[in-house]
Amino acid sequence: QARQALAAMEDDRAGRDWPWVSRVFFPCWVVWRSQVLGNRCLQDIVESLEESLAQPSRPCLLSPALTNAWNARLAGPSLYNALARALLPVMFTVPDKVCRGQAVVNLARTGVALERYRLANGRYPARLEDLAPRFLEKPLADPYDGCPLRYRLEADGAFTLYSVGTNLADEGGQRPSRSRPRGTGERGDLVWSYDTSR
């Protein structure tokens, strides 16, 4: 049905009232072809995510092969790519931002549960499982790989809590470099920050 809808959008182009800015700077046929290209890209993204959801062991992220193929396609010197090249790359970042947002929520919930445990027991637990069921129903998952969030009780009584992040590599709670923004494949984990001065 999705492919039929995309085909219909290719055929049903007459009579559209495009904003005057588009008519001045881009011919209508450029806008139409960019829209079709965008819809095809979105369809590929949806199908890739559906494949990930069908396999619980896989993170709900886009295949690198898909993003590489579309980046190569958009890099071509074609008028058809004029608008798509400016807009479509943003769509490739959406799944990672969703995973990152959920990871931050899970880290925050776990961090609060750890602090409540410390207030009740005078120390942090040795394992996340020790939080259940009073402080947390069960250890929360890392949305990037489906495994429980990583937790380590340090020798000084503090703890390290983190998600593996975009590159899906467990690097022991190493934070990414601050010299550049976090991106796909960059080294570093998503680490929960808290006050260790107590």
ROSE-4610 file (N, C-alpha, C; in Angstrom, 1 decimal, always signed):
// ROSE-4610
residu = [Q/Q/Q/A/A/A/R/R/R/Q/Q/Q/A/A/A/L/L/L/A/A/A/A/A/A/M/M/M/E/E/E/D/D/D/D/D/D/R/R/R/A/A/A/G/G/G/R/R/R/D/D/D/W/W/W/P/P/P/W/W/W/V/V/V/S/S/S/R/R/R/V/V/V/F/F/F/F/F/F/P/P/P/C/C/C/W/W/W/V/V/V/V/V/V/W/W/W/R/R/R/S/S/S/Q/Q/Q/V/V/V/L/L/L/G/G/G/N/N/N/R/R/R/C/C/C/L/L/L/Q/Q/Q/D/D/D/I/I/I/V/V/V/E/E/E/S/S/S/L/L/L/E/E/E/E/E/E/S/S/S/L/L/L/A/A/A/Q/Q/Q/P/P/P/S/S/S/R/R/R/P/P/P/C/C/C/L/L/L/L/L/L/S/S/S/P/P/P/A/A/A/L/L/L/T/T/T/N/N/N/A/A/A/W/W/W/N/N/N/A/A/A/R/R/R/L/L/L/A/A/A/G/G/G/P/P/P/S/S/S/L/L/L/Y/Y/Y/N/N/N/A/A/A/L/L/L/A/A/A/R/R/R/A/A/A/L/L/L/L/L/L/P/P/P/V/V/V/M/M/M/F/F/F/T/T/T/V/V/V/P/P/P/D/D/D/K/K/K/V/V/V/C/C/C/R/R/R/G/G/G/Q/Q/Q/A/A/A/V/V/V/V/V/V/N/N/N/L/L/L/A/A/A/R/R/R/T/T/T/G/G/G/V/V/V/A/A/A/L/L/L/E/E/E/R/R/R/Y/Y/Y/R/R/R/L/L/L/A/A/A/N/N/N/G/G/G/R/R/R/Y/Y/Y/P/P/P/A/A/A/R/R/R/L/L/L/E/E/E/D/D/D/L/L/L/A/A/A/P/P/P/R/R/R/F/F/F/L/L/L/E/E/E/K/K/K/P/P/P/L/L/L/A/A/A/D/D/D/P/P/P/Y/Y/Y/D/D/D/G/G/G/C/C/C/P/P/P/L/L/L/R/R/R/Y/Y/Y/R/R/R/L/L/L/E/E/E/A/A/A/D/D/D/G/G/G/A/A/A/F/F/F/T/T/T/L/L/L/Y/Y/Y/S/S/S/V/V/V/G/G/G/T/T/T/N/N/N/L/L/L/A/A/A/D/D/D/E/E/E/G/G/G/G/G/G/Q/Q/Q/R/R/R/P/P/P/S/S/S/R/R/R/S/S/S/R/R/R/P/P/P/R/R/R/G/G/G/T/T/T/G/G/G/E/E/E/R/R/R/G/G/G/D/D/D/L/L/L/V/V/V/W/W/W/S/S/S/Y/Y/Y/D/D/D/T/T/T/S/S/S/R/R/R]
num = [1/1/1/2/2/2/3/3/3/4/4/4/5/5/5/6/6/6/7/7/7/8/8/8/9/9/9/10/10/10/11/11/11/12/12/12/13/13/13/14/14/14/15/15/15/16/16/16/17/17/17/18/18/18/19/19/19/20/20/20/21/21/21/22/22/22/23/23/23/24/24/24/25/25/25/26/26/26/27/27/27/28/28/28/29/29/29/30/30/30/31/31/31/32/32/32/33/33/33/34/34/34/35/35/35/36/36/36/37/37/37/38/38/38/39/39/39/40/40/40/41/41/41/42/42/42/43/43/43/44/44/44/45/45/45/46/46/46/47/47/47/48/48/48/49/49/49/50/50/50/51/51/51/52/52/52/53/53/53/54/54/54/55/55/55/56/56/56/57/57/57/58/58/58/59/59/59/60/60/60/61/61/61/62/62/62/63/63/63/64/64/64/65/65/65/66/66/66/67/67/67/68/68/68/69/69/69/70/70/70/71/71/71/72/72/72/73/73/73/74/74/74/75/75/75/76/76/76/77/77/77/78/78/78/79/79/79/80/80/80/81/81/81/82/82/82/83/83/83/84/84/84/85/85/85/86/86/86/87/87/87/88/88/88/89/89/89/90/90/90/91/91/91/92/92/92/93/93/93/94/94/94/95/95/95/96/96/96/97/97/97/98/98/98/99/99/99/100/100/100/101/101/101/102/102/102/103/103/103/104/104/104/105/105/105/106/106/106/107/107/107/108/108/108/109/109/109/110/110/110/111/111/111/112/112/112/113/113/113/114/114/114/115/115/115/116/116/116/117/117/117/118/118/118/119/119/119/120/120/120/121/121/121/122/122/122/123/123/123/124/124/124/125/125/125/126/126/126/127/127/127/128/128/128/129/129/129/130/130/130/131/131/131/132/132/132/133/133/133/134/134/134/135/135/135/136/136/136/137/137/137/138/138/138/139/139/139/140/140/140/141/141/141/142/142/142/143/143/143/144/144/144/145/145/145/146/146/146/147/147/147/148/148/148/149/149/149/150/150/150/151/151/151/152/152/152/153/153/153/154/154/154/155/155/155/156/156/156/157/157/157/158/158/158/159/159/159/160/160/160/161/161/161/162/162/162/163/163/163/164/164/164/165/165/165/166/166/166/167/167/167/168/168/168/169/169/169/170/170/170/171/171/171/172/172/172/173/173/173/174/174/174/175/175/175/176/176/176/177/177/177/178/178/178/179/179/179/180/180/180/181/181/181/182/182/182/183/183/183/184/184/184/185/185/185/186/186/186/187/187/187/188/188/188/189/189/189/190/190/190/191/191/191/192/192/192/193/193/193/194/194/194/195/195/195/196/196/196/197/197/197/198/198/198]
x = [+0.8/+0.0/+0.9/+2.0/+2.8/+3.4/+3.9/+4.4/+3.4/+2.1/+1.1/+0.8/+0.9/+0.7/+1.8/+3.0/+4.1/+4.0/+3.5/+3.3/+2.2/+1.2/+0.1/+0.6/+1.5/+2.0/+2.8/+3.5/+4.2/+3.3/+2.1/+1.2/+0.3/+0.0/-0.9/-0.2/+0.4/+1.2/+0.6/-0.5/-1.1/-1.9/-1.9/-2.8/-2.4/-1.1/-0.6/-0.3/-0.6/-0.4/+0.9/+2.1/+3.3/+3.6/+4.2/+4.5/+5.3/+5.1/+5.8/+7.3/+7.8/+9.3/+9.8/+9.0/+9.4/+9.3/+8.3/+8.1/+9.2/+9.6/+10.7/+12.0/+12.4/+13.8/+13.9/+12.8/+12.9/+11.7/+11.9/+10.8/+10.0/+8.7/+7.8/+8.2/+8.8/+9.2/+10.4/+11.2/+12.3/+11.7/+10.7/+10.0/+9.3/+8.6/+7.9/+8.9/+9.9/+10.9/+11.6/+11.9/+12.5/+11.5/+10.2/+9.2/+9.1/+9.1/+9.1/+10.3/+11.5/+12.7/+12.7/+12.2/+12.0/+11.1/+10.0/+9.1/+9.7/+10.4/+11.1/+12.1/+12.9/+13.8/+13.1/+12.0/+11.3/+10.8/+10.3/+9.8/+11.0/+12.2/+13.3/+13.7/+13.6/+13.8/+12.8/+11.6/+10.5/+10.7/+11.0/+11.2/+12.5/+13.5/+14.7/+14.4/+13.6/+13.3/+12.3/+11.4/+10.5/+11.3/+12.4/+13.2/+13.9/+14.3/+15.0/+14.0/+12.8/+11.8/+11.4/+11.5/+11.2/+12.2/+13.4/+14.5/+14.8/+14.3/+14.5/+16.0/+16.8/+18.2/+19.0/+18.3/+19.0/+18.5/+19.4/+18.9/+18.1/+17.2/+16.2/+17.0/+18.0/+18.8/+18.8/+19.1/+19.2/+20.5/+20.3/+21.5/+22.5/+23.8/+24.8/+24.8/+24.5/+24.4/+23.4/+22.2/+21.1/+21.5/+22.1/+22.5/+23.6/+24.5/+25.6/+25.1/+24.2/+23.6/+22.8/+22.1/+21.3/+22.2/+23.2/+24.2/+24.9/+25.3/+25.9/+25.0/+23.7/+22.7/+22.5/+22.4/+22.1/+23.3/+24.5/+25.7/+25.9/+25.1/+25.2/+24.8/+25.4/+25.1/+23.9/+22.7/+21.5/+20.5/+19.8/+18.8/+17.7/+17.5/+16.5/+16.9/+18.2/+18.7/+18.7/+18.4/+18.6/+18.0/+16.7/+16.0/+16.3/+16.2/+16.4/+17.7/+18.8/+20.1/+20.2/+19.3/+19.4/+18.5/+17.5/+16.5/+16.6/+16.9/+16.8/+17.9/+19.1/+20.1/+19.6/+18.8/+18.2/+17.4/+16.7/+15.9/+16.7/+18.0/+18.8/+19.2/+19.1/+19.5/+18.3/+17.1/+15.9/+16.0/+16.2/+16.2/+17.3/+18.5/+19.5/+19.0/+18.3/+17.9/+16.8/+15.9/+14.9/+15.6/+16.6/+17.3/+18.0/+18.6/+19.4/+18.4/+17.2/+16.3/+15.8/+15.5/+15.0/+16.1/+17.4/+18.5/+18.7/+18.5/+18.6/+17.6/+16.3/+15.2/+15.5/+16.0/+16.3/+17.4/+18.4/+19.6/+19.1/+18.2/+17.7/+16.8/+16.0/+15.2/+16.0/+17.1/+18.0/+18.8/+19.3/+20.0/+19.3/+18.0/+17.1/+16.9/+16.7/+16.5/+17.8/+19.0/+20.3/+20.4/+20.0/+20.1/+19.1/+18.0/+17.0/+17.5/+18.2/+18.8/+19.9/+20.7/+21.8/+21.2/+20.2/+19.6/+19.0/+18.5/+17.9/+18.9/+20.1/+21.0/+22.4/+22.6/+23.9/+25.0/+24.7/+25.6/+24.9/+25.6/+25.0/+25.0/+24.1/+24.1/+25.2/+25.5/+26.6/+26.1/+24.8/+24.2/+22.9/+22.5/+21.2/+20.0/+20.2/+19.2/+18.8/+19.7/+19.4/+18.4/+18.1/+17.1/+15.7/+15.5/+14.2/+13.8/+12.5/+11.4/+11.1/+11.8/+11.4/+11.7/+12.9/+13.3/+13.1/+13.1/+12.9/+12.4/+11.3/+10.7/+11.7/+12.5/+13.6/+14.6/+15.8/+16.8/+16.3/+16.5/+16.0/+17.0/+16.4/+17.3/+17.9/+19.1/+19.7/+19.0/+18.4/+17.6/+18.5/+19.8/+20.7/+20.9/+21.0/+21.3/+20.3/+19.4/+18.4/+18.9/+20.2/+20.7/+20.5/+20.6/+20.4/+21.5/+21.1/+22.1/+23.4/+24.5/+25.8/+26.0/+26.3/+26.5/+27.7/+28.5/+29.7/+29.9/+30.0/+30.3/+31.8/+32.2/+33.6/+34.2/+35.5/+36.2/+35.9/+35.7/+35.5/+34.1/+33.2/+31.8/+30.9/+31.5/+30.7/+30.3/+29.6/+29.2/+29.4/+29.4/+29.4/+28.2/+27.3/+26.1/+26.1/+25.9/+26.0/+25.3/+25.1/+24.6/+25.7/+25.7/+26.8/+26.7/+25.6/+25.5/+25.5/+25.7/+25.5/+26.4/+27.6/+28.5/+28.4/+27.4/+27.1/+28.3/+29.3/+30.5/+30.6/+30.7/+30.8/+32.3/+32.5/+33.8/+34.0/+33.3/+33.5/+33.1/+32.3/+31.8/+32.7/+33.5/+34.3/+33.4/+33.6/+32.8/+33.4/+32.5/+33.0/+33.8/+34.6/+35.4/+34.5/+34.9/+34.1/+34.5/+35.6/+36.1/+35.2/+34.3/+33.4/+32.1/+31.0/+29.7/+29.7/+28.9/+28.8/+28.2/+28.7/+28.2/+28.3/+27.8/+27.8/+29.2/+29.5/+30.9/+31.9/+31.5/+32.5/+32.7/+33.9/+34.2/+33.5/+33.1/+32.6/+31.2/+30.8/+29.5/+28.7/+27.4/+26.5/+26.4/+27.1/+27.3/+26.4/+25.8/+25.0/+25.9/+25.6/+26.4/+25.6/+26.4/+25.8/+26.8/+26.4/+27.3/+28.0/+29.3/+30.1/+30.8/+30.4/+31.1/+30.6/+29.4/+28.9/+29.7]
y = [-1.2/+0.0/+1.3/+1.2/+2.4/+2.7/+1.6/+1.8/+2.3/+1.8/+2.3/+3.8/+4.2/+5.6/+6.5/+6.0/+6.7/+6.8/+5.8/+5.8/+6.8/+6.8/+7.8/+9.2/+9.5/+10.8/+11.3/+10.3/+10.6/+11.1/+10.4/+10.7/+11.9/+12.1/+13.2/+14.4/+15.1/+16.3/+17.5/+17.4/+18.6/+19.4/+20.7/+21.5/+21.8/+21.5/+21.7/+23.2/+23.8/+25.2/+25.3/+25.3/+25.4/+26.8/+27.0/+28.4/+29.2/+30.5/+31.3/+31.2/+31.0/+30.9/+29.7/+28.5/+27.4/+27.6/+28.4/+28.6/+29.6/+30.5/+31.4/+30.8/+30.0/+29.5/+28.1/+27.4/+26.0/+25.8/+25.3/+24.9/+23.8/+23.8/+22.8/+21.4/+21.1/+19.7/+19.3/+20.3/+20.0/+19.7/+20.5/+20.2/+18.9/+18.6/+17.3/+16.1/+16.2/+15.0/+14.9/+16.0/+16.0/+15.3/+15.7/+15.1/+13.6/+13.2/+11.7/+11.0/+11.6/+11.1/+11.0/+12.0/+12.0/+10.9/+10.7/+9.7/+8.3/+8.1/+6.8/+6.5/+7.6/+7.5/+7.1/+7.8/+7.5/+6.1/+5.6/+4.2/+3.3/+3.5/+2.6/+2.7/+3.9/+4.0/+3.2/+3.3/+2.6/+1.1/+0.6/-0.8/-1.3/-0.5/-0.9/-1.0/-0.1/-0.1/-1.2/-1.6/-2.7/-4.0/-4.1/-5.3/-5.4/-4.3/-4.3/-4.7/-4.1/-4.5/-5.9/-6.6/-8.0/-8.9/-8.3/-9.1/-8.4/-8.8/-8.1/-8.0/-8.9/-8.9/-7.7/-7.1/-6.0/-4.7/-3.7/-2.3/-1.7/-0.9/-0.2/+1.0/+0.6/+1.7/+1.4/+2.4/+2.2/+1.4/+0.6/-0.1/+0.9/+0.8/+1.7/+1.6/+0.4/+0.2/+1.1/+1.2/+2.1/+3.5/+4.0/+5.4/+5.7/+4.8/+5.0/+5.1/+4.2/+4.1/+5.4/+5.9/+7.2/+8.4/+8.4/+9.5/+9.6/+8.4/+8.4/+8.8/+8.4/+8.8/+10.3/+10.9/+12.3/+13.2/+12.6/+13.3/+13.6/+13.0/+13.2/+14.6/+15.2/+16.5/+16.6/+16.4/+16.4/+17.5/+18.1/+19.1/+18.4/+17.1/+16.3/+16.2/+16.4/+16.3/+17.6/+18.7/+20.0/+20.2/+19.8/+20.0/+18.8/+17.6/+16.3/+16.3/+16.8/+16.8/+17.6/+18.7/+19.5/+19.0/+18.2/+17.8/+16.4/+15.5/+14.0/+13.6/+14.1/+13.6/+13.7/+14.7/+14.9/+13.6/+13.0/+11.9/+10.7/+10.6/+9.5/+9.5/+10.7/+10.9/+10.6/+10.5/+10.4/+9.1/+7.9/+6.7/+6.8/+7.3/+7.5/+8.4/+9.5/+10.5/+9.9/+9.0/+8.3/+7.4/+6.6/+5.7/+6.5/+7.6/+8.4/+8.9/+9.4/+10.0/+8.9/+7.7/+6.6/+6.2/+6.2/+5.8/+6.8/+8.1/+9.1/+8.9/+8.6/+8.4/+7.2/+6.1/+4.9/+5.1/+5.8/+6.1/+7.0/+8.0/+8.8/+8.0/+7.2/+6.3/+5.4/+4.8/+4.0/+4.8/+6.0/+6.8/+7.2/+7.6/+7.9/+6.7/+5.5/+4.3/+4.0/+4.2/+4.0/+5.0/+6.2/+7.2/+6.9/+6.5/+6.0/+4.8/+3.9/+2.8/+3.2/+4.2/+4.7/+5.4/+6.1/+6.8/+5.8/+4.7/+3.7/+2.8/+2.6/+1.5/+2.1/+3.4/+4.0/+3.6/+3.0/+2.6/+2.3/+2.2/+1.8/+0.3/-0.3/-1.7/-2.3/-3.6/-4.2/-4.5/-4.7/-5.0/-4.3/-4.0/-3.4/-4.3/-5.6/-6.5/-6.3/-5.7/-5.5/-4.3/-3.6/-2.5/-3.0/-4.2/-4.8/-5.5/-5.5/-4.7/-3.4/-3.1/-1.9/-0.6/-0.5/+0.8/+0.8/-0.3/-0.4/-1.8/-1.9/-3.2/-4.2/-3.8/-4.7/-3.8/-4.3/-3.5/-3.0/-1.8/-1.2/-1.5/-1.7/-2.0/-0.8/-1.1/-0.1/-0.2/+0.8/+0.8/+0.6/+0.8/+0.6/-0.9/-1.7/-3.1/-4.1/-3.6/-4.5/-5.1/-5.0/-5.6/-4.6/-5.1/-4.2/-3.1/-1.9/-0.8/-1.3/-0.9/-1.3/-0.6/-1.3/-0.8/-1.4/-0.5/-1.0/-0.2/-1.0/-0.3/-0.2/+1.1/+1.3/+1.1/+1.0/+0.7/+1.8/+3.0/+4.1/+4.3/+3.3/+3.4/+4.1/+4.8/+5.4/+4.4/+4.8/+3.8/+4.5/+3.6/+4.0/+3.3/+4.1/+3.7/+4.2/+3.4/+3.9/+3.0/+3.6/+3.0/+2.9/+1.9/+1.7/+2.8/+3.4/+4.5/+4.1/+5.1/+4.9/+3.9/+3.8/+2.8/+1.4/+1.2/-0.2/-0.9/-0.2/-0.9/-0.5/-1.6/-1.4/-1.0/+0.3/+0.8/+1.2/+0.5/+0.5/+1.8/+2.6/+3.9/+5.0/+4.9/+6.0/+7.0/+8.3/+9.3/+9.7/+10.2/+10.7/+11.9/+12.2/+13.4/+14.6/+15.7/+16.9/+17.8/+17.4/+18.3/+18.3/+17.3/+17.3/+16.6/+16.9/+16.3/+14.8/+14.1/+12.7/+12.3/+11.3/+10.9/+9.4/+8.9/+7.5/+7.0/+5.9/+5.3/+6.0/+7.2/+7.8/+7.1/+7.0/+6.3/+7.0/+6.2/+6.7/+6.2/+6.1/+5.6/+6.8/+6.6/+7.5/+7.3/+8.1/+7.9/+8.8/+8.2/+8.9/+9.8/+11.1/+12.0/+12.3/+12.3/+12.6/+13.2/+13.7/+14.4/+13.3/+13.3/+12.3/+12.9/+14.1/+14.8/+14.3/+13.6/+13.2/+12.1]
z = [+0.0/+0.0/+0.0/+0.7/+0.8/-0.6/-1.3/-2.6/-3.6/-3.5/-4.3/-4.1/-2.8/-2.5/-3.1/-3.0/-3.6/-5.1/-5.7/-7.2/-7.5/-6.7/-7.0/-6.8/-5.9/-5.7/-6.9/-7.6/-8.8/-9.9/-10.0/-11.1/-10.8/-9.5/-9.1/-8.8/-9.8/-9.5/-10.0/-10.9/-11.5/-10.5/-10.6/-9.8/-8.4/-8.1/-6.8/-6.6/-5.5/-5.2/-4.4/-5.0/-4.3/-3.8/-2.7/-2.2/-3.3/-3.3/-4.3/-4.3/-3.1/-3.0/-3.8/-3.7/-4.5/-5.9/-6.4/-7.8/-8.3/-7.5/-7.9/-8.0/-7.0/-6.9/-7.5/-7.5/-8.1/-9.0/-10.2/-11.0/-10.4/-10.7/-10.1/-10.3/-11.4/-11.7/-10.8/-10.4/-9.4/-8.0/-7.6/-6.3/-6.3/-7.4/-7.5/-7.4/-8.2/-8.2/-6.9/-6.2/-4.9/-3.9/-4.0/-3.1/-3.3/-4.6/-4.9/-4.3/-4.5/-4.0/-2.5/-1.8/-0.4/+0.1/-0.6/-0.2/-0.3/-1.4/-1.6/-0.5/-0.1/+0.9/+2.3/+2.5/+3.8/+3.8/+2.7/+2.6/+2.9/+2.4/+2.7/+4.2/+4.8/+6.2/+7.0/+6.7/+7.4/+7.3/+6.1/+5.9/+6.6/+6.7/+7.4/+8.9/+9.5/+10.9/+11.2/+10.3/+10.5/+10.5/+9.7/+9.8/+11.1/+11.7/+13.0/+14.1/+14.0/+15.0/+15.0/+13.8/+13.7/+14.3/+14.6/+15.3/+16.6/+17.7/+19.0/+19.4/+18.8/+19.2/+18.5/+17.5/+16.8/+17.3/+17.3/+17.7/+16.7/+17.1/+16.1/+15.5/+14.7/+14.0/+12.5/+11.7/+10.3/+9.9/+8.9/+8.4/+7.8/+8.1/+7.5/+6.0/+5.4/+4.0/+3.4/+4.1/+3.6/+3.5/+4.7/+4.7/+3.7/+3.6/+2.6/+1.2/+0.9/-0.5/-0.8/+0.2/-0.1/-0.1/+0.7/+0.7/-0.6/-1.2/-2.5/-3.6/-3.5/-4.5/-4.4/-3.2/-3.1/-3.5/-3.5/-3.8/-5.3/-6.1/-7.6/-8.0/-9.0/-9.4/-10.3/-9.7/-10.4/-9.9/-10.7/-10.2/-9.4/-9.7/-8.9/-7.5/-7.2/-5.8/-5.1/-5.7/-5.2/-3.8/-3.7/-2.4/-1.5/-2.1/-1.3/-0.6/-1.3/-0.7/+0.6/+0.6/+1.8/+2.9/+2.6/+3.6/+4.1/+3.2/+3.6/+4.6/+4.6/+5.6/+7.0/+7.3/+8.6/+9.0/+8.1/+8.4/+8.9/+8.4/+8.8/+10.3/+10.9/+12.3/+13.3/+12.8/+13.7/+14.5/+13.9/+14.8/+15.9/+15.6/+16.7/+17.8/+17.4/+18.4/+19.2/+18.6/+19.4/+20.4/+20.0/+20.9/+22.0/+21.6/+22.6/+23.6/+23.2/+24.1/+25.1/+24.6/+25.5/+26.4/+25.9/+26.8/+27.9/+27.6/+28.7/+29.7/+29.3/+30.2/+31.1/+30.5/+31.2/+32.2/+31.8/+32.7/+33.9/+33.6/+34.6/+35.6/+35.1/+36.0/+36.9/+36.3/+37.0/+38.0/+37.6/+38.5/+39.7/+39.5/+40.7/+41.6/+41.0/+41.8/+42.6/+42.0/+42.7/+43.9/+43.7/+44.8/+45.9/+45.6/+46.6/+47.4/+46.7/+47.4/+48.3/+47.9/+48.7/+50.0/+49.8/+51.0/+52.0/+51.5/+52.3/+53.0/+52.3/+52.7/+53.1/+52.8/+53.0/+52.0/+51.0/+49.9/+48.7/+47.5/+46.3/+46.2/+45.4/+45.3/+44.5/+44.7/+43.9/+42.5/+42.3/+41.0/+40.8/+39.6/+39.3/+39.8/+39.7/+40.1/+41.6/+42.4/+43.8/+44.0/+43.0/+43.1/+43.1/+42.5/+42.4/+43.7/+44.0/+43.3/+44.0/+45.1/+45.9/+45.1/+44.5/+43.9/+42.4/+41.8/+40.3/+40.0/+39.2/+39.0/+38.4/+37.5/+36.9/+36.3/+36.0/+35.3/+34.0/+33.6/+32.4/+31.3/+30.1/+28.9/+28.3/+27.6/+26.8/+25.4/+25.0/+23.7/+22.5/+22.6/+21.5/+21.2/+22.2/+21.9/+22.6/+23.4/+24.0/+25.3/+25.6/+26.9/+28.0/+29.3/+30.4/+30.4/+30.9/+31.0/+31.8/+31.4/+32.1/+33.4/+34.4/+35.7/+36.4/+37.1/+37.7/+39.0/+40.2/+41.4/+41.6/+41.8/+41.9/+43.3/+43.3/+44.6/+45.7/+45.2/+46.2/+46.6/+46.2/+46.6/+45.6/+44.6/+43.5/+42.5/+41.5/+40.4/+39.1/+38.1/+36.7/+36.0/+35.4/+34.7/+33.3/+32.3/+31.0/+29.9/+28.8/+27.6/+26.6/+25.7/+24.7/+23.7/+23.4/+22.5/+21.0/+20.2/+18.8/+18.1/+18.6/+17.9/+18.4/+19.3/+19.8/+20.4/+20.8/+21.4/+22.9/+23.7/+25.2/+25.4/+25.8/+26.0/+27.5/+28.4/+29.8/+30.5/+29.8/+30.4/+30.0/+29.0/+28.5/+27.8/+28.2/+27.6/+26.2/+25.3/+24.0/+24.2/+23.2/+23.2/+23.1/+23.9/+23.8/+22.7/+22.0/+20.9/+19.7/+19.6/+18.4/+18.9/+18.2/+18.6/+18.4/+19.2/+19.1/+17.8/+17.1/+15.8/+15.7/+14.6/+14.3/+14.2/+15.0/+14.9/+15.8/+16.5/+17.3/+18.6/+19.1/+20.3/+21.5/+22.5/+23.7/+24.0/+25.3/+25.7/+26.2/+26.4/+27.0/+28.5/+29.2/+30.7/+31.5/+32.6/+33.5/+34.4/+34.5/+35.4/+36.7/+37.8/+39.1/+40.0/+41.1/+42.0/+42.9/+42.8/+43.5/+44.7/+45.1/+46.2/+47.6/+47.6/+48.9/+49.6]
